């Protein structure tokens, strides 16, 4: 199965990719948790990126709580957006 992964600029830099949108292949039964694991294997620098561990995940525009919904199934053609959470003051 193939999804479109859209990345916020901090992740584009850490992953050292040229675009903020990449096609990513997963198994047919892939979940959000499996996607996160696959990204960390493919882009090892993400494992050292604290913003990635706290990132918000959107699937086709719907916010997925990654801490609770890691078993959410992905489907062919899904658009997944990963957005770091920033705090300000």
C-alpha positions in Angstrom: 0.0 0.0 0.0 1.2 3.5 -0.7 0.4 6.7 1.3 1.3 10.3 0.9 3.3 11.6 3.9 3.2 15.3 4.4 5.9 16.8 6.7 6.3 20.0 8.6 9.6 21.7 7.9 11.4 20.5 11.1 10.9 16.9 9.9 12.0 17.7 6.3 15.3 19.0 7.7 15.9 16.1 10.1 15.0 13.5 7.4 17.1 15.3 4.8 14.4 15.0 2.1 14.0 17.5 -0.7 10.2 17.8 -0.5 7.6 18.2 2.3 5.5 15.5 0.7 6.8 12.0 0.0 5.2 8.7 -1.1 5.7 5.9 1.5 5.1 2.2 1.1 3.6 0.1 3.9 2.1 -3.3 4.2 -1.7 -3.6 3.6 -2.5 -3.9 7.3 -0.4 -1.0 8.4 -1.3 1.2 11.4 -0.2 4.6 12.5 2.1 3.0 15.0 3.7 0.8 12.2 4.1 4.0 10.1 6.0 5.7 13.0 8.2 2.6 13.5 8.9 2.4 9.7 9.8 6.1 9.5 12.3 5.7 12.4 13.9 2.7 10.7 14.1 4.5 7.3 15.2 7.8 8.7 17.2 7.0 11.9 17.7 10.7 12.8 14.0 10.8 13.7 14.7 8.6 16.6 16.8 11.4 18.2 14.2 14.1 17.4 12.0 14.9 20.5 9.6 16.8 18.3 8.8 13.6 16.4 7.8 11.7 19.5 5.2 14.3 20.3 4.0 15.0 16.8 0.4 15.4 16.0 -0.8 13.0 13.2 -3.6 13.9 10.8 -5.1 11.3 8.4 -7.0 12.8 5.5 -7.4 16.0 7.7 -8.6 14.2 10.8 -6.5 14.5 14.0 -5.4 11.2 15.3 -4.2 11.1 18.9 -1.0 9.1 18.4 -0.6 8.2 22.0 -4.1 6.5 22.1 -4.8 5.6 18.4 -1.6 3.9 17.3 -3.7 1.0 16.1 -5.6 3.2 13.6 -5.5 1.4 10.3 -4.1 3.3 7.2 -5.6 2.8 3.8 -4.2 2.9 0.3 -4.0 6.5 -0.8 -4.3 8.1 2.6 -2.7 11.4 3.2 -0.9 11.5 6.5 0.4 14.9 7.9 2.8 15.0 10.8 3.0 18.3 12.7 5.3 19.0 15.6 3.7 20.4 18.7 5.2 23.7 19.8 4.7 25.4 23.1 5.2 29.1 23.4 5.0 31.7 26.1 
